């Protein structure tokens, strides 16, 4: 993936090195040392990772003042790459929303290290990247890219870009009102039904990431190199619910899926990439 000379976003906040608070969630806490990598990967790309931990009911939105970060240093190549990818999502979704007569408000992306307070509770690196609809921010610990490469078998810059684009996809859903409707539906559903709804949300975000990849390279002139698409598809496959459960449990329990199977995640990313249109991404109008 070549993004040489691409613009950088002004919406990246760097809070690395700033105090981020403890690891508590309401009256309960999770020890990072107890988390195996396969389970950590199961939280990747979630709307609210606290829900998957069974802690969402214990967490109220943060009321304390959270200090704003600064722009990342110009000599940090990883931060620059993230900023370029984020900028490319801003261009694509501003154009898509504008074509529909709507206004797109881009999210902030917060680079943190270890732990940081969010409007969805205390964020931790062990959750993987996540989007918080309460403050409309994407949270990312860059160390996760090392986990992708060394432990999840998902290396490559385009795989990293896919991670960012997926989280921004959740913000797009939020801007379109999908998130509010989904949360209302989940509240009225059984656990199994709520999980099935979550799967559709995640697969739609995968599809939106594919739409971004298609439109961005065409409109902004950065180049996909040989093997780039394969790295994104591999990343999608590595974090499918069935693959993760098979690795961690030795068995698959479909009713507990929250993100979709490896095959589903690959299929929906490809659907968005090949079609290049949001119209291709209605996962809620598909058979179970």
C-alpha positions as CSV (number, residue, x, y, z in Angstrom):
1,X,0.0,0.0,0.0
2,X,1.6,3.3,-1.1
3,X,0.2,6.5,0.4
4,X,3.3,8.7,-0.4
5,X,2.4,12.3,-0.5
6,X,-1.2,11.8,0.8
7,X,-2.7,14.5,3.0
8,X,-2.9,13.9,6.7
9,X,-6.0,14.4,8.9
10,X,-6.1,17.1,11.5
11,X,-8.5,14.9,13.6
12,X,-5.8,12.7,15.2
13,X,-5.3,13.3,18.9
14,X,-2.1,11.9,20.5
15,X,-2.5,11.2,24.2
16,X,0.4,8.7,24.5
17,X,2.4,9.5,27.5
18,X,-0.4,11.2,29.2
19,X,-1.9,9.7,32.3
20,X,-4.9,7.6,31.4
21,X,-6.3,6.4,34.7
22,X,-6.8,2.9,36.0
23,X,-8.3,-0.3,34.6
24,X,-11.6,-0.3,36.5
25,X,-15.1,-0.6,35.0
26,X,-17.8,0.5,37.5
27,X,-17.6,-2.0,40.4
28,X,-15.8,-4.6,38.3
29,X,-12.4,-4.8,36.7
30,X,-10.5,-6.9,34.2
31,X,-6.9,-7.9,34.5
32,X,-5.0,-7.5,31.2
33,X,-2.7,-10.3,32.2
34,X,-5.6,-12.8,32.1
35,X,-6.5,-12.1,28.5
36,X,-5.4,-14.6,25.9
37,X,-4.7,-13.2,22.5
38,X,-7.5,-15.1,20.8
39,X,-10.0,-13.6,23.2
40,X,-8.5,-10.2,22.8
41,X,-9.0,-10.6,19.0
42,X,-12.7,-11.4,19.7
43,X,-13.2,-7.8,20.9
44,X,-11.6,-6.3,17.8
45,X,-13.8,-4.0,15.7
46,X,-16.6,-3.8,18.4
47,X,-19.1,-1.0,18.8
48,X,-18.7,-1.1,22.5
49,X,-16.2,-3.7,23.7
50,X,-17.5,-3.5,27.2
51,X,-20.7,-5.2,26.0
52,X,-18.7,-8.2,25.0
53,X,-17.1,-8.3,28.4
54,X,-20.5,-8.3,30.1
55,X,-19.7,-4.9,31.7
56,X,-21.7,-2.5,29.7
57,X,-24.5,-2.4,32.3
58,X,-21.9,-1.4,35.0
59,X,-20.5,1.5,33.1
60,X,-21.9,5.0,33.0
61,X,-20.5,7.5,30.5
62,X,-17.5,9.3,31.8
63,X,-18.3,12.6,33.5
64,X,-14.8,13.7,34.4
65,X,-13.0,16.2,32.2
66,X,-10.7,14.3,29.7
67,X,-7.7,16.3,28.5
68,X,-7.4,16.8,24.8
69,X,-4.4,15.3,23.0
70,X,-2.0,17.0,20.8
71,X,-1.1,16.4,17.2
72,X,1.3,13.4,16.8
73,X,4.9,14.2,16.1
74,X,5.8,14.7,12.5
75,X,8.6,12.1,12.7
76,X,6.4,9.2,13.8
77,X,5.8,7.1,10.6
78,X,3.1,5.0,12.1
79,X,1.1,8.0,13.4
80,X,1.6,9.6,10.0
81,X,0.2,6.5,8.2
82,X,-2.8,6.4,10.5
83,X,-3.4,10.1,9.9
84,X,-3.2,9.6,6.1
85,X,-5.7,6.7,6.2
86,X,-8.1,8.7,8.4
87,X,-7.9,11.6,6.0
88,X,-8.7,9.3,3.1
89,X,-11.8,8.2,5.0
90,X,-12.8,11.8,5.5
91,X,-12.6,12.6,1.8
92,X,-14.6,9.5,0.8
93,X,-17.4,9.8,3.3
94,X,-17.7,13.6,2.9
95,X,-18.2,12.9,-0.8
96,X,-20.6,10.0,-0.3
97,X,-22.8,12.0,2.2
98,X,-22.6,15.1,0.0
99,X,-23.9,13.1,-3.0
100,X,-26.9,12.2,-0.9
101,X,-27.5,15.8,0.3
102,X,-26.2,15.1,3.7
103,X,-23.3,16.5,5.8
104,X,-20.6,14.2,7.2
105,X,-19.0,15.0,10.5
106,X,-15.7,13.1,10.7
107,X,-14.7,11.3,13.9
108,X,-11.6,12.1,16.0
109,X,-9.1,9.3,16.3
110,X,-7.3,9.0,19.6
111,X,-3.9,7.4,19.8
112,X,-3.4,6.1,23.3
113,X,-1.2,3.7,25.1
114,X,-2.3,1.2,27.7
115,X,-5.5,2.8,29.1
116,X,-7.5,5.9,28.5
117,X,-10.9,7.3,29.7
118,X,-13.6,7.5,27.1
119,X,-17.3,8.4,27.1
120,X,-18.0,4.6,26.9
121,X,-15.9,3.8,29.9
122,X,-12.2,3.2,30.5
123,X,-10.6,2.1,27.3
124,X,-7.8,-0.4,27.4
125,X,-5.3,-1.6,24.8
126,X,-6.4,-5.2,25.4
127,X,-9.7,-4.4,23.8
128,X,-8.2,-3.7,20.5
129,X,-9.3,-0.7,18.4
130,X,-12.8,0.5,19.0
131,X,-15.3,3.2,18.3
132,X,-17.2,5.0,21.0
133,X,-20.5,6.5,19.8
134,X,-20.9,8.5,23.0
135,X,-18.0,10.8,22.1
136,X,-17.8,9.9,18.3
137,X,-14.1,8.9,18.6
138,X,-12.1,6.0,17.4
139,X,-9.5,4.7,19.9
140,X,-6.3,3.0,18.8
141,X,-3.2,1.7,20.6
142,X,-0.6,1.4,17.9
143,X,0.8,-1.7,19.7
144,X,-2.2,-3.6,18.3
145,X,-0.6,-3.5,14.8
146,X,2.3,-5.6,16.3
147,X,-0.3,-8.0,17.7
148,X,-1.9,-8.3,14.3
149,X,1.5,-9.1,12.7
150,X,3.1,-11.4,15.3
151,X,0.1,-13.1,17.0
152,X,-2.9,-12.9,14.8
153,X,-1.2,-13.7,11.5
154,X,-2.5,-10.5,9.8
155,X,0.5,-8.4,8.7
156,X,0.6,-5.6,6.2
157,X,-0.2,-1.9,6.0
158,X,-3.4,-2.4,4.1
159,X,-4.6,-4.8,6.9
160,X,-3.9,-1.9,9.3
161,X,-5.8,0.5,7.1
162,X,-8.7,-2.0,7.0
163,X,-8.8,-1.9,10.8
164,X,-9.1,1.9,10.8
165,X,-11.6,1.9,8.0
166,X,-13.8,-0.6,9.8
167,X,-13.9,1.5,13.0
168,X,-14.7,4.6,10.9
169,X,-17.4,2.5,9.3
170,X,-19.1,2.3,12.7
171,X,-19.0,6.1,12.8
172,X,-20.6,6.2,9.4
173,X,-23.3,3.9,10.8
174,X,-23.7,6.3,13.8
175,X,-24.0,9.3,11.5
176,X,-26.7,7.5,9.5
177,X,-28.7,6.6,12.6
178,X,-28.0,2.9,12.4
179,X,-26.3,2.6,15.7
180,X,-29.3,4.1,17.7
181,X,-31.8,1.8,16.0
182,X,-29.6,-1.2,16.6
183,X,-29.1,-0.5,20.2
184,X,-32.8,-0.1,20.7
185,X,-33.4,-3.4,18.9
186,X,-30.8,-5.1,21.1
187,X,-32.5,-3.9,24.2
188,X,-35.7,-5.6,23.2
189,X,-34.0,-8.9,22.2
190,X,-32.8,-12.0,23.8
191,X,-29.1,-12.5,24.1
192,X,-29.0,-14.8,21.1
193,X,-31.0,-12.3,19.0
194,X,-28.9,-9.4,20.2
195,X,-25.7,-11.3,19.2
196,X,-27.2,-11.8,15.7
197,X,-27.9,-8.1,15.4
198,X,-24.4,-7.3,16.4
199,X,-23.1,-9.6,13.6
200,X,-25.1,-7.6,11.0
201,X,-23.6,-4.4,12.4
202,X,-20.1,-5.7,12.2
203,X,-20.5,-7.1,8.7
204,X,-21.9,-3.8,7.5
205,X,-18.8,-2.1,8.9
206,X,-16.7,-4.6,7.0
207,X,-18.6,-3.7,3.8
208,X,-18.2,0.0,4.4
209,X,-14.5,-0.5,4.8
210,X,-14.5,-2.2,1.4
211,X,-16.4,0.8,-0.1
212,X,-13.7,3.1,1.4
213,X,-10.9,1.1,-0.2
214,X,-12.5,1.1,-3.6
215,X,-13.4,4.7,-3.7
216,X,-10.3,6.1,-2.0
217,X,-7.7,4.6,-4.3
218,X,-9.7,5.6,-7.3
219,X,-10.4,9.2,-6.2
220,X,-7.2,10.0,-4.2
221,X,-4.6,8.2,-6.3
222,X,-2.9,6.1,-3.7
223,X,-1.9,2.7,-5.0
224,X,-2.8,-0.8,-3.9
225,X,0.2,-3.1,-4.5
226,X,0.2,-6.8,-5.2
227,X,-1.1,-8.7,-2.2
228,X,-2.7,-5.7,-0.5
229,X,-6.3,-6.9,-0.9
230,X,-5.2,-10.4,0.3
231,X,-3.8,-8.9,3.5
232,X,-7.1,-7.2,4.3
233,X,-9.1,-10.4,3.5
234,X,-6.6,-12.4,5.6
235,X,-7.1,-9.9,8.5
236,X,-10.9,-10.3,8.1
237,X,-10.6,-14.1,8.1
238,X,-8.3,-14.2,11.2
239,X,-10.8,-12.4,13.3
240,X,-13.9,-14.3,12.3
241,X,-15.9,-15.6,15.3
242,X,-15.6,-19.2,14.2
243,X,-11.8,-19.0,13.7
244,X,-11.2,-17.3,17.1
245,X,-13.5,-19.7,18.9
246,X,-11.8,-22.7,17.3
247,X,-8.4,-21.4,18.3
248,X,-9.4,-20.5,21.9
249,X,-12.0,-23.2,22.7
250,X,-11.4,-25.9,20.2
251,X,-15.1,-25.7,19.2
252,X,-17.6,-23.3,17.6
253,X,-20.7,-21.9,19.2
254,X,-22.6,-20.0,16.5
255,X,-25.3,-18.5,18.8
256,X,-22.5,-16.6,20.6
257,X,-21.1,-15.0,17.5
258,X,-21.0,-11.2,17.6
259,X,-18.9,-10.3,14.6
260,X,-19.6,-13.0,12.0
261,X,-17.7,-16.0,10.6
262,X,-14.4,-15.6,8.7
263,X,-16.2,-16.3,5.4
264,X,-18.9,-13.7,6.1
265,X,-16.4,-11.0,7.0
266,X,-14.4,-11.7,3.8
267,X,-17.6,-11.8,1.7
268,X,-18.9,-8.5,3.0
269,X,-15.6,-6.7,2.6
270,X,-15.3,-7.9,-0.9
271,X,-18.9,-6.9,-1.6
272,X,-18.2,-3.3,-0.6
273,X,-14.9,-3.3,-2.4
274,X,-16.2,-4.7,-5.7
275,X,-19.4,-2.6,-5.7
276,X,-17.9,0.6,-4.3
277,X,-21.4,1.7,-3.1
278,X,-23.1,1.9,0.3
279,X,-26.1,0.3,-1.4
280,X,-24.2,-2.9,-1.4
281,X,-23.9,-2.9,2.4
282,X,-27.5,-3.5,3.7
283,X,-26.7,-6.5,5.9
284,X,-30.1,-6.0,7.7
285,X,-32.0,-6.9,4.6
286,X,-30.4,-10.3,4.2
287,X,-31.5,-13.7,5.3
288,X,-30.1,-14.9,8.6
